[in-house]
């Protein structure tokens, strides 16, 4: 961990990051539920999907409210999905781990933005097999900010390179490869469903944030993860050959790993190869 803060303020920062992560997770729940439905993520205020009763502000405390209400709506007692507190906790833990990994840096700030967008992508793709353009564009805007920081202020550590064009290559490398695969599938097999354009597009902000090396690592890891999971689901007969499995969740999991530990993995691998 790269940190020079005194122990006291470090604990304050950690608590702050964890709590802000919980609240962001709560907002991500709204995004996951409303974006695919084409609803605004700002208004109206949250309501119970069963009875339509507006949720009181005091019942919107991440995780805590869920436990106090025993997972049921205060008004109609309909059960609330365990996914809500799970997404809140997951977001907080990912923010926290990112801070432990990169400290109080621009890398941490950039990654928690990217990861938050990707958590929404994970669940929306899992539920609806789509990756909304709004999330891709938000990611590109954040990635552009990181790119400007890299060029004009200080090279961005994750890129592993000081060249100004590293993130731009990152933006088009993995997404370009996936686009070609989709194109070949379309031409040869007349197959337009195997590789969604959403998967191609989400690799653009990922590449912009991570640079081309970690972006390519993310692509390799996600194909690997997706392949193993599909195989297990086929063997366990949970899915059959014809059923489509969303690729987004694997891209998200792989980019999380690449961003946090990818540079170490690449270094270890190159050493293993004798470089
Ligand atoms: Zn209700």
Boltz pocket constraint, residues with backbone or C-beta under 6 A from the ligand:
constraints:
  - pocket:
      binder: B
      contacts: [[A, 48], [A, 49], [A, 50], [A, 51], [A, 52], [A, 53], [A, 73], [A, 74], [A, 75], [A, 76], [A, 77], [A, 78]]
      max_distance: 6.0
